[in-house]
Amino acid sequence: MLLTLIEAENGALTSGSASAVARAHALAGELGVPVGAVTFAVPGDLTADLAQHGVTTLYALDHELLGEYSPERWGEALAALIRQVEPDGVLAAASSRGNELMAQAAARTGLPMAANCVAVATGESWTLTRQRVGGVLLEDAELHAPVKLITLAPGGADVAQAGLADGEVEVVTFTPGIDEGMVHTAIVDRTAGESGVTLATANVVVSGGRGVGSAEGFAELEQLAELVGGAVGCSRVATNNGWRPHSNQVGLTGTKIAPDLYIACGISGATQHWVGCMDAKTILAINTDPQAPMVTRAAYAVIGDVHEVLPAVIEEIERRTRTG
């Protein structure tokens, strides 16, 4: 069996987890094994979504000490399940939580882990291509282990739903043994965003850099993002200048994203920023400099002032919305 570590938002799989399940199906077909999933606590309505993605078995890790996220406790619970089930491999999205939990499980089981993979092939040993140095370098490697632990970089696989004939998912509750005295990290506070669309999961991201000019200049980017149901991002310059919070930063030291469309407004495209957005399916750059790295790398570019281009784009979207 191949297991996929599931992350969910609003009762549905995240795009990263859905992509991981799709990749698991491709590998499971090569191995001739079923695809299972792993969640923490009560799965709720998640089983219907998992059935649509062809998952046969769901392992729900349940324990009174697993209520609040703790990488040490959750990692030990995942390690206990791996010891019990002995799957062929465990896949997860290369999100901050996915990488953290899989690293914890690897350390606790003594198994090797390959992070941020963009290509995986089975065989006597699994061959991998993974991102290194924040995505600037691609490395080919082989993974030898009785249980392969892998996280998948965003944009590495298209999501294809493979529903079961009967639409049933077997739910197996697994209660791991966890020592109450385990030294662990605890969440002490949470800050909720203003929008239900997050930077990491948005299909459209509108980002601004030095060319936006000020914190007030982001108002047009926010308006465009709202019109297209997207999220607002920024470059490190905007964060350093205090125009946007760090949670909005796209890049090596911020959030790595893989939206369908990335609109880079007044962003030169330094390497650390490019690493964060290079997995976007389509990039549109708006910049006054036709030689800016972001312009030369983008699929489409508009050479002009952001504050002249965006109002025209917004006006056209609103016009088309009114006329249907």
PyMOL commands that set and color helices and strands:
alter all, ss='L'
color gray80, all
select helices_A, chain A and resi 15-31+46-52+64-66+71-85+96-109+133-135+210-212+216-227+236-240+246-248+271-277+293-297+306-323
alter helices_A, ss='H'
color red, helices_A
select strands_A, chain A and resi 2-5+8-9+12-13+35-40+57-61+89-93+113-121+126-132+137-143+148-152+170-174+204-208+231-234+261-265+282-287+300-303
alter strands_A, ss='S'
color yellow, strands_A
deselect
rebuild
show_as cartoon
